[in-house]
Amino acid sequence: MTTTGATQRNPMSRVAFASMTGTVIEFYDFFIYGTAAALVFNKVFFPELGAAEGTLLALATFGVAFVARPFGSVLFGHFGDRIGRKRTLVTTLLLMGLSTVAIGLLPSTGAIGALAPILLVVLRVLQGLAVGGEWAGATLLTAENAPKAKRGKYALYPQLGPSVAFSLASATFLITALTMSDEAFLSWGWRLPFIGSVLLIGVGLFVRLRIEESDAFEATKASGSVAKLPVLEAVTRQPREVFLGAFVTTTVFAFFYIGVTYLTTYGTAVLEHPRTTVLALGIIGGAVFAVTTIIGAVASDRRGRKRLVLAGNLASVAVGLIAFPILDIGTVWSFGLGLCLVLGVVGIAYGPVGAMLPELFRAQYRYTGAGLAYNLAGVLGGAVTPLVATALVASYGSTAIGFYLAFLGLVSALCTLGLPDTRNVEMVTATSGTAGGRQGAAR
């Protein structure tokens, strides 16, 4: 075990719970926005537009956060690499939570006019900044504390955040939909999941304040090698890892956000399934995603990160080609199967990424480097893909979306071949990572 001091101060059970709890809360806040954007924001904040145009603009506000995410990774990565992971993660949690509550309290366009959508975009940008700084810090909590042989296993805990959060967000909206009329839901019911997230903030803060810094950061600080400008060092010393890491992860984002946002709209507006049915199937899809994430992460400790990520990206090519023909059968069961395929294939690659991206970078700019790669992928896969899907289905039909997703899967698979397998990299010393520790990374 390479991190004995860290695991004494930070028992792995506590680290795993803290990282998972934080990402569940942050991504829950992030996803309830996506669900609301797909279901009601076109009517609440863009009522003057038609249904199609209003939905497109509502999804565009969802995508705004992805543009903000790389800036969040640079901003919070800077402080995470300079002053520590713990304090930075507490800040991101507070920023996300307070922005989410504010969205729930935001008056509609009918009440305050054009100021409402402007404020909505501002709050969405703040959410994007927060989640941009969240992921890398949460994965570093586990990856830098875990024993090398079990790093994939423990790094899966923050990776479970999106799947658990999506199921939780779907369940929250399902409960509100089942307990009130459509008019009440549109008027005020959609606000409850946003305002209620304040309870989760307290839980997250309690857990995160009990965690100590990792040995990797403490060793970097003790050696005097803390980076002055982590983003500059990351992009000049390891540009290959930043950009290949981003393209490797792009397909994960594309499939996931097609599943959690676009298919919510597609299932209700195009296939005309009841909203409650689509939300209930979303809970199942999130569970399938969680299972494949666990399988991918645990298997990466035995088979290697690179092999599992490559397998997941190649599987995405096949799923991309068959998913929409299955969805377009038009039954509830075919929609559920298609949704589970789209979300399930994500976990194969997403599970190992929690260990792989941090392992790629040196300790002194690891927070920034891993976060930047991850959130650039968010722009390419998460922000662009739902908008492209909306345009493609209008012009060429839903099959075109599948071809686009398959193309992204092929690009990500090719980029995976350009990275080393990182499972044997040491992470404690300031020079660890593939730039300074390639001797431990078998290609």
C-alpha positions as CSV (number, residue, x, y, z in Angstrom):
1,M,0.0,0.0,0.0
2,T,1.5,3.3,-1.1
3,T,-0.6,5.7,0.9
4,T,-0.4,4.3,4.4
5,G,-0.4,7.7,6.1
6,A,-3.4,8.8,4.0
7,T,-5.4,5.8,4.8
8,Q,-4.7,6.0,8.5
9,R,-6.0,9.6,8.5
10,N,-8.6,8.9,5.9
11,P,-10.2,5.4,6.2
12,M,-11.1,4.3,2.7
13,S,-14.7,3.8,3.7
14,R,-15.0,7.4,4.8
15,V,-13.2,8.6,1.7
16,A,-15.4,6.6,-0.6
17,F,-18.6,7.8,1.1
18,A,-17.5,11.4,1.0
19,S,-16.6,11.3,-2.6
20,M,-19.7,9.6,-3.7
21,T,-22.0,11.7,-1.5
22,G,-20.6,14.9,-2.9
23,T,-20.9,13.8,-6.6
24,V,-24.4,12.5,-6.0
25,I,-25.5,15.9,-4.6
26,E,-23.7,17.9,-7.3
27,F,-25.0,15.8,-10.1
28,Y,-28.5,15.6,-8.7
29,D,-28.6,19.4,-8.7
30,F,-27.2,19.4,-12.2
31,F,-29.6,16.8,-13.5
32,I,-32.8,18.1,-12.1
33,Y,-32.1,21.1,-14.3
34,G,-31.9,18.9,-17.3
35,T,-35.1,17.1,-16.4
36,A,-36.9,20.4,-15.8
37,A,-35.5,21.9,-19.1
38,A,-36.9,18.9,-21.0
39,L,-40.3,19.0,-19.3
40,V,-41.3,22.5,-18.3
41,F,-38.7,25.3,-18.9
42,N,-40.0,25.9,-22.4
43,K,-43.3,26.9,-20.9
44,V,-42.0,28.7,-17.8
45,F,-39.2,30.7,-19.3
46,F,-39.8,30.7,-23.0
47,P,-43.6,30.9,-23.3
48,E,-43.7,33.1,-26.4
49,L,-42.0,30.5,-28.6
50,G,-43.6,27.4,-30.1
51,A,-43.1,24.0,-28.5
52,A,-40.2,23.0,-30.7
53,E,-38.3,26.3,-30.5
54,G,-39.0,26.6,-26.8
55,T,-37.7,23.1,-26.1
56,L,-34.6,23.8,-28.2
57,L,-33.8,27.0,-26.3
58,A,-34.5,25.3,-22.9
59,L,-32.0,22.6,-23.9
60,A,-29.5,25.3,-25.0
61,T,-29.6,26.7,-21.5
62,F,-28.8,23.2,-20.3
63,G,-25.8,23.2,-22.6
64,V,-24.6,26.6,-21.3
65,A,-23.3,24.8,-18.2
66,F,-21.1,22.6,-20.2
67,V,-19.3,25.6,-21.7
68,A,-18.7,26.9,-18.2
69,R,-17.4,23.5,-16.9
70,P,-13.9,23.8,-18.4
71,F,-13.6,27.3,-16.8
72,G,-14.7,25.7,-13.5
73,S,-12.0,23.0,-13.9
74,V,-9.4,25.7,-14.4
75,L,-10.7,28.0,-11.6
76,F,-11.2,25.3,-8.9
77,G,-8.3,23.2,-10.2
78,H,-6.0,26.2,-9.6
79,F,-7.0,26.3,-5.9
80,G,-7.3,22.6,-5.6
81,D,-3.7,22.2,-6.7
82,R,-2.5,25.1,-4.7
83,I,-4.4,25.1,-1.4
84,G,-5.8,21.6,-1.3
85,R,-8.5,19.3,-2.4
86,K,-10.7,19.5,0.7
87,R,-11.4,23.3,0.9
88,T,-11.9,23.5,-2.8
89,L,-14.5,20.7,-2.8
90,V,-16.4,22.4,0.1
91,T,-16.6,25.5,-2.1
92,T,-17.9,23.7,-5.2
93,L,-20.6,22.0,-3.1
94,L,-21.8,25.3,-1.7
95,L,-21.8,27.1,-5.1
96,M,-23.8,24.3,-6.7
97,G,-26.3,24.0,-3.9
98,L,-27.0,27.7,-3.5
99,S,-27.4,28.1,-7.3
100,T,-29.8,25.2,-7.4
101,V,-32.0,26.6,-4.7
102,A,-32.0,30.0,-6.4
103,I,-33.3,28.4,-9.6
104,G,-36.2,26.9,-7.6
105,L,-37.0,30.4,-6.3
106,L,-36.6,32.2,-9.7
107,P,-39.8,33.9,-10.9
108,S,-41.2,33.0,-14.3
109,T,-41.0,35.1,-17.5
110,G,-44.7,35.9,-16.9
111,A,-43.8,37.5,-13.6
112,I,-40.6,39.5,-14.3
113,G,-40.3,39.4,-18.1
114,A,-37.0,38.9,-20.0
115,L,-35.0,39.1,-16.7
116,A,-36.1,35.6,-15.8
117,P,-34.4,33.7,-18.6
118,I,-31.3,35.9,-18.2
119,L,-31.1,35.0,-14.5
120,L,-31.7,31.4,-15.4
121,V,-28.6,31.4,-17.7
122,V,-26.5,33.1,-15.0
123,L,-27.4,30.5,-12.4
124,R,-26.8,27.7,-14.9
125,V,-23.4,29.1,-15.5
126,L,-22.7,29.0,-11.8
127,Q,-23.8,25.4,-11.7
128,G,-21.4,24.6,-14.6
129,L,-18.5,26.2,-12.8
130,A,-19.2,24.2,-9.7
131,V,-19.6,20.8,-11.3
132,G,-16.5,21.7,-13.4
133,G,-14.5,21.8,-10.2
134,E,-16.2,18.9,-8.5
135,W,-15.4,15.8,-10.5
136,A,-11.6,16.0,-10.4
137,G,-11.5,16.8,-6.7
138,A,-13.8,14.0,-5.8
139,T,-11.9,11.4,-7.9
140,L,-8.6,12.6,-6.4
141,L,-10.0,12.0,-2.9
142,T,-10.3,8.3,-3.8
143,A,-7.5,7.8,-6.3
144,E,-4.8,9.5,-4.1
145,N,-5.9,7.7,-1.0
146,A,-6.5,4.2,-2.4
147,P,-3.9,1.4,-2.5
148,K,-2.6,1.0,-6.0
149,A,-4.0,-2.5,-6.6
150,K,-7.5,-1.3,-5.7
151,R,-7.5,2.2,-7.1
152,G,-10.1,1.4,-9.8
153,K,-12.4,-0.2,-7.2
154,Y,-12.3,2.9,-4.9
155,A,-12.3,5.4,-7.7
156,L,-15.7,4.0,-8.9
157,Y,-17.4,5.7,-5.9
158,P,-17.4,9.2,-7.3
159,Q,-18.2,7.7,-10.6
160,L,-21.5,6.3,-9.2
161,G,-22.6,9.9,-8.5
162,P,-24.1,10.6,-11.9
163,S,-26.1,7.3,-12.1
164,V,-27.4,7.5,-8.6
165,A,-28.2,11.2,-9.1
166,F,-30.1,10.6,-12.3
167,S,-32.2,7.9,-10.7
168,L,-32.8,10.2,-7.7
169,A,-33.7,13.2,-9.9
170,S,-36.1,11.0,-12.0
171,A,-37.7,9.7,-8.8
172,T,-38.1,13.2,-7.4
173,F,-39.9,14.4,-10.5
174,L,-41.9,11.2,-10.7
175,I,-43.2,11.7,-7.1
176,T,-44.2,15.3,-7.8
177,A,-45.9,14.3,-11.1
178,L,-47.9,11.6,-9.3
179,T,-49.0,13.7,-6.4
180,M,-50.2,16.8,-8.3
181,S,-52.0,17.9,-11.4
182,D,-50.2,18.9,-14.6
183,E,-51.2,22.5,-13.9
184,A,-49.8,22.5,-10.4
185,F,-46.6,20.8,-11.6
186,L,-46.1,23.5,-14.2
187,S,-47.0,26.3,-11.8
188,W,-44.9,25.4,-8.8
189,G,-44.4,21.7,-8.5
190,W,-41.2,21.6,-10.6
191,R,-39.6,24.0,-8.1
192,L,-39.7,21.5,-5.2
193,P,-36.7,19.3,-6.3
194,F,-34.6,22.5,-6.6
195,I,-35.5,23.9,-3.2
196,G,-35.4,20.6,-1.5
197,S,-31.7,20.1,-2.5
198,V,-30.8,22.4,0.4
199,L,-31.2,19.4,2.7
200,L,-28.6,17.5,0.7
201,I,-26.1,20.4,1.0
202,G,-26.0,19.9,4.8
203,V,-25.3,16.2,4.4
204,G,-22.5,16.9,1.9
205,L,-20.8,19.5,4.0
206,F,-20.9,17.3,7.1
207,V,-19.2,14.5,5.3
208,R,-16.6,16.5,3.4
209,L,-15.5,18.5,6.4
210,R,-14.4,15.3,8.1
211,I,-11.9,14.4,5.4
212,E,-8.2,15.2,5.6
213,E,-5.9,16.1,2.7
214,S,-4.3,13.2,0.8
215,D,-0.6,12.3,1.1
216,A,-0.1,13.2,-2.6
217,F,-1.1,16.8,-2.0
218,E,0.8,17.0,1.3
219,A,4.0,15.6,-0.4
220,T,3.7,18.2,-3.2
221,K,3.3,21.0,-0.6
222,A,6.2,19.7,1.5
223,S,8.5,19.5,-1.4
224,G,7.9,23.1,-2.5
225,S,6.8,22.0,-5.9
226,V,3.2,23.4,-5.8
227,A,2.5,24.8,-9.3
228,K,2.1,28.6,-9.6
229,L,-0.2,28.3,-12.6
230,P,-1.5,24.7,-12.7
231,V,-3.4,25.2,-16.0
232,L,-0.3,26.5,-17.8
233,E,1.8,23.6,-16.5
234,A,-0.9,21.0,-17.5
235,V,-1.4,22.2,-21.0
236,T,2.3,22.9,-21.7
237,R,3.8,19.8,-20.1
238,Q,1.1,17.3,-20.8
239,P,-1.0,18.6,-23.7
240,R,-1.3,15.1,-25.2
241,E,-2.9,13.7,-22.1
242,V,-5.3,16.7,-21.8
243,F,-6.6,16.5,-25.3
244,L,-6.5,12.7,-25.8
245,G,-8.1,12.3,-22.4
246,A,-10.9,14.7,-23.5
247,F,-11.6,12.9,-26.7
248,V,-11.5,9.4,-25.0
249,T,-14.2,10.6,-22.7
250,T,-16.4,12.5,-25.2
251,T,-18.5,9.4,-26.1
252,V,-19.3,8.8,-22.4
253,F,-20.8,12.3,-22.2
254,A,-22.6,12.0,-25.5
255,F,-24.4,8.8,-24.7
256,F,-25.1,9.8,-21.1
257,Y,-26.7,13.2,-21.9
258,I,-28.6,11.8,-24.8
259,G,-30.0,9.3,-22.3
260,V,-30.7,11.7,-19.4
261,T,-31.9,14.8,-21.3
262,Y,-32.7,14.3,-25.0
263,L,-34.6,11.0,-24.5
264,T,-36.7,12.5,-21.8
265,T,-38.0,15.0,-24.4
266,Y,-38.0,12.3,-27.2
267,G,-40.0,9.9,-25.1
268,T,-42.7,12.4,-24.1
269,A,-42.9,14.7,-27.1
270,V,-42.1,12.4,-30.1
271,L,-43.0,8.9,-28.9
272,E,-45.8,10.3,-26.8
273,H,-45.2,8.1,-23.7
274,P,-46.6,9.5,-20.4
275,R,-44.3,11.7,-18.5
276,T,-44.5,9.4,-15.4
277,T,-43.6,6.4,-17.5
278,V,-40.5,8.1,-19.0
279,L,-39.4,9.2,-15.5
280,A,-39.9,5.7,-14.0
281,L,-37.9,4.1,-16.8
282,G,-35.2,6.7,-16.1
283,I,-34.8,5.3,-12.6
284,I,-34.2,1.9,-14.1
285,G,-31.8,3.3,-16.7
286,G,-29.8,5.0,-13.9
287,A,-29.6,1.6,-12.1
288,V,-28.2,-0.1,-15.2
289,F,-25.7,2.6,-15.6
290,A,-24.6,2.1,-12.0
291,V,-24.1,-1.6,-12.5
292,T,-22.0,-1.3,-15.6
293,T,-19.9,1.5,-13.9
294,I,-19.1,-0.9,-11.1
295,I,-18.2,-3.7,-13.5
296,G,-16.0,-1.4,-15.6
297,A,-14.1,0.1,-12.6
298,V,-13.5,-3.1,-10.7
299,A,-12.4,-5.0,-13.9
300,S,-9.9,-2.2,-14.7
301,D,-7.8,-3.2,-11.7
302,R,-7.3,-6.6,-13.3
303,R,-7.5,-5.9,-17.0
304,G,-6.2,-2.4,-17.1
305,R,-7.9,1.0,-17.6
306,K,-7.0,1.3,-21.3
307,R,-8.5,-2.1,-22.2
308,L,-11.9,-1.4,-20.4
309,V,-12.2,2.1,-21.8
310,L,-11.5,0.9,-25.3
311,A,-14.1,-1.9,-24.9
312,G,-16.7,0.6,-23.7
313,N,-16.0,3.0,-26.6
314,L,-16.2,0.2,-29.2
315,A,-19.4,-1.1,-27.7
316,S,-20.8,2.4,-28.0
317,V,-20.4,2.2,-31.8
318,A,-22.7,-0.8,-31.9
319,V,-25.2,0.6,-29.4
320,G,-25.3,3.9,-31.3
321,L,-26.4,2.1,-34.5
322,I,-29.2,0.0,-32.9
323,A,-30.6,2.2,-30.1
324,F,-32.9,4.5,-32.1
325,P,-34.4,1.7,-34.3
326,I,-35.3,0.0,-30.9
327,L,-36.7,3.2,-29.4
328,D,-38.7,3.9,-32.5
329,I,-40.6,0.6,-32.2
330,G,-42.8,2.9,-30.1
331,T,-43.7,0.7,-27.2
332,V,-43.0,1.4,-23.5
333,W,-40.8,-1.7,-23.4
334,S,-38.8,-0.8,-26.4
335,F,-38.2,2.7,-25.0
336,G,-37.0,1.2,-21.7
337,L,-34.7,-1.2,-23.6
338,G,-33.3,1.5,-25.7
339,L,-32.7,3.8,-22.7
340,C,-31.0,1.1,-20.8
341,L,-28.7,0.3,-23.7
342,V,-27.7,3.9,-24.1
343,L,-27.1,4.4,-20.4
344,G,-25.7,1.0,-19.8
345,V,-22.9,1.2,-22.4
346,V,-21.7,4.4,-20.7
347,G,-20.6,2.7,-17.5
348,I,-18.1,0.3,-19.2
349,A,-15.7,3.2,-20.0
350,Y,-16.9,5.6,-17.3
351,G,-16.0,3.4,-14.4
352,P,-12.3,3.2,-15.2
353,V,-12.1,6.9,-16.1
354,G,-12.3,7.8,-12.4
355,A,-8.9,6.3,-11.9
356,M,-7.4,6.7,-15.4
357,L,-7.6,10.5,-15.8
358,P,-6.0,11.3,-12.4
359,E,-3.3,8.7,-13.1
360,L,-2.3,10.5,-16.3
361,F,-1.1,13.7,-14.6
362,R,1.6,14.8,-12.2
363,A,0.5,15.6,-8.7
364,Q,1.3,19.3,-8.8
365,Y,-1.3,20.0,-11.5
366,R,-3.4,16.8,-11.3
367,Y,-6.6,18.5,-10.1
368,T,-6.4,20.9,-13.1
369,G,-5.2,18.4,-15.7
370,A,-7.8,15.7,-15.0
371,G,-10.6,18.2,-14.6
372,L,-9.7,20.0,-17.8
373,A,-9.7,16.8,-19.8
374,Y,-13.0,15.6,-18.3
375,N,-14.8,18.9,-18.8
376,L,-13.6,19.5,-22.3
377,A,-15.2,16.2,-23.0
378,G,-18.3,17.5,-21.4
379,V,-18.5,20.4,-23.9
380,L,-17.8,18.1,-26.9
381,G,-20.2,15.3,-25.8
382,G,-22.6,16.8,-23.3
383,A,-23.3,20.3,-24.6
384,V,-23.1,19.7,-28.3
385,T,-24.7,16.3,-28.7
386,P,-28.3,17.0,-27.5
387,L,-28.4,20.1,-29.8
388,V,-27.0,18.1,-32.7
389,A,-29.6,15.4,-32.0
390,T,-32.5,17.9,-32.1
391,A,-31.3,19.2,-35.5
392,L,-30.6,15.8,-36.9
393,V,-33.9,14.3,-36.1
394,A,-35.7,17.3,-37.6
395,S,-33.8,17.0,-40.9
396,Y,-32.9,13.3,-41.3
397,G,-34.8,11.3,-38.7
398,S,-33.7,9.6,-35.6
399,T,-31.4,7.1,-37.3
400,A,-29.0,10.0,-38.0
401,I,-28.5,10.4,-34.3
402,G,-27.4,6.8,-34.0
403,F,-24.8,7.3,-36.8
404,Y,-23.5,10.4,-35.1
405,L,-23.2,8.6,-31.8
406,A,-21.4,5.7,-33.5
407,F,-19.0,8.1,-35.1
408,L,-18.1,9.6,-31.8
409,G,-17.6,6.1,-30.3
410,L,-15.1,5.3,-33.1
411,V,-13.2,8.6,-32.6
412,S,-13.0,7.9,-28.8
413,A,-11.8,4.4,-29.4
414,L,-9.0,5.6,-31.7
415,C,-7.9,8.2,-29.2
416,T,-7.8,5.5,-26.4
417,L,-5.2,3.7,-28.4
418,G,-2.9,6.8,-28.0
419,L,-2.8,6.6,-24.2
420,P,-0.9,4.3,-21.9
421,D,-2.5,1.9,-19.4
422,T,-2.1,3.7,-16.1
423,R,-3.1,1.2,-13.4
424,N,0.5,0.8,-12.1
425,V,1.4,4.5,-11.8
426,E,2.5,5.8,-8.4
427,M,0.5,8.9,-7.3
428,V,2.1,10.1,-4.0
429,T,5.2,11.9,-5.1
430,A,5.0,15.3,-6.8
431,T,6.4,13.9,-10.0
432,S,4.1,11.0,-10.2
433,G,1.8,10.6,-13.2
434,T,2.5,9.4,-16.8
435,A,4.8,12.4,-17.4
436,G,7.0,11.7,-14.5
437,G,6.2,8.1,-13.8
438,R,6.0,6.2,-17.1
439,Q,8.1,3.5,-15.7
440,G,5.0,2.3,-13.9
441,A,2.6,2.6,-16.8
442,A,2.6,-0.3,-19.2
443,R,1.4,0.5,-22.7
